[in-house]
Amino acid sequence: MPTISVITCVSNGGHQFLGETYQSLRQQKLPGDWKWQWCVQEDDYTGIIADVLPEDPRISIESGLPARAAVARTHGLARATGELIRTLDADDVLLPGALERDIETLERVPWCVSACLDLHQDGSTSPGPHDPEGGPVEPGRFFNEVAVERRLSVQATTFAAHRPLVLALGGWQALTGAEGIALLLAAEAVAPGEFIAEPSILYRRHPGQTTATDRYWNPAETATRREAGIQRAEALRKAGWRWS
């Protein structure tokens, strides 16, 4: 059966929303005989994930030395068996039809990202303020946003792609953050993609998320993370290699 493998990192005991994430995954309706696999990787050895999630043969759970999300996701990728890969954060919620739209889009292009709705603590939602129009992504659009405008109009956590492409790019770049952005820029450098205008997730805003801390936004480290992703994408563009 064709499979889409969903990759989730759980870090620093951030498991309190994982049950809701699982429910949103199991409610997904996939086209034809497609199925999903969920590769959940704990960024530590607490073992608490097994106490939160039920026994489900579609779920693969492992733990490892704490090394942040990029390493955890790449470890999850090593267990993925699907033709397609989709990123999903442990505190986010998949909206109905999200994986079906990914699968249908990836029949045309090697990678895609999608819109999302911010989920606030009071339960209200709001759309992304800078979402592109749905359809093919203009070559270099996201690179220019990050390298020149110092912003990104999409949430890289919605990234989905063909697994061989993600493997060829080395998975998620070994950074302390923004690893999803770096992978998006690398994929954009070697292959065409699309933006799905219909939201695929509720992106939960809460004090416990990694990006909510002042420490995460240390100016020097933030600049290094950005430049590392830009430099890899630039090197790929200059090499002239194209994925097919």
JOWO-V837303 format. One record per residue. N is the residue number from 1. SS is DSSP state (a for helix, b for strand, c for the rest). Layout:
BEGIN
N&SS ; N&SS
END
This chain:
BEGIN
1&c ; 2&c ; 3&b ; 4&b ; 5&b ; 6&b ; 7&b ; 8&b ; 9&b ; 10&b ; 11&c ; 12&c ; 13&c ; 14&c ; 15&c ; 16&c ; 17&c ; 18&a ; 19&a ; 20&a ; 21&a ; 22&a ; 23&a ; 24&a ; 25&a ; 26&a ; 27&c ; 28&c ; 29&c ; 30&c ; 31&c ; 32&c ; 33&c ; 34&c ; 35&b ; 36&b ; 37&b ; 38&b ; 39&b ; 40&b ; 41&b ; 42&b ; 43&c ; 44&c ; 45&c ; 46&c ; 47&c ; 48&c ; 49&a ; 50&a ; 51&a ; 52&a ; 53&c ; 54&c ; 55&c ; 56&c ; 57&c ; 58&c ; 59&b ; 60&b ; 61&b ; 62&b ; 63&b ; 64&c ; 65&c ; 66&c ; 67&c ; 68&c ; 69&a ; 70&a ; 71&a ; 72&a ; 73&a ; 74&a ; 75&a ; 76&a ; 77&a ; 78&a ; 79&a ; 80&c ; 81&c ; 82&c ; 83&c ; 84&b ; 85&b ; 86&b ; 87&b ; 88&c ; 89&c ; 90&c ; 91&c ; 92&c ; 93&b ; 94&b ; 95&c ; 96&c ; 97&c ; 98&a ; 99&a ; 100&a ; 101&a ; 102&a ; 103&a ; 104&a ; 105&a ; 106&c ; 107&c ; 108&c ; 109&c ; 110&c ; 111&b ; 112&b ; 113&b ; 114&b ; 115&b ; 116&b ; 117&b ; 118&b ; 119&b ; 120&c ; 121&c ; 122&c ; 123&c ; 124&c ; 125&b ; 126&b ; 127&b ; 128&c ; 129&c ; 130&c ; 131&c ; 132&c ; 133&c ; 134&c ; 135&b ; 136&b ; 137&c ; 138&c ; 139&c ; 140&c ; 141&a ; 142&a ; 143&a ; 144&a ; 145&a ; 146&a ; 147&a ; 148&a ; 149&a ; 150&c ; 151&c ; 152&c ; 153&c ; 154&c ; 155&c ; 156&a ; 157&a ; 158&a ; 159&c ; 160&b ; 161&b ; 162&b ; 163&a ; 164&a ; 165&a ; 166&a ; 167&a ; 168&a ; 169&c ; 170&c ; 171&c ; 172&c ; 173&c ; 174&c ; 175&c ; 176&c ; 177&c ; 178&c ; 179&a ; 180&a ; 181&a ; 182&a ; 183&a ; 184&a ; 185&a ; 186&a ; 187&a ; 188&a ; 189&a ; 190&a ; 191&c ; 192&c ; 193&b ; 194&b ; 195&b ; 196&b ; 197&b ; 198&b ; 199&b ; 200&b ; 201&b ; 202&b ; 203&b ; 204&b ; 205&c ; 206&c ; 207&c ; 208&c ; 209&c ; 210&a ; 211&a ; 212&a ; 213&c ; 214&c ; 215&a ; 216&a ; 217&a ; 218&c ; 219&a ; 220&a ; 221&a ; 222&a ; 223&a ; 224&a ; 225&a ; 226&a ; 227&a ; 228&a ; 229&a ; 230&a ; 231&a ; 232&a ; 233&a ; 234&a ; 235&a ; 236&a ; 237&a ; 238&a ; 239&a ; 240&c ; 241&c ; 242&c ; 243&c ; 244&c
END
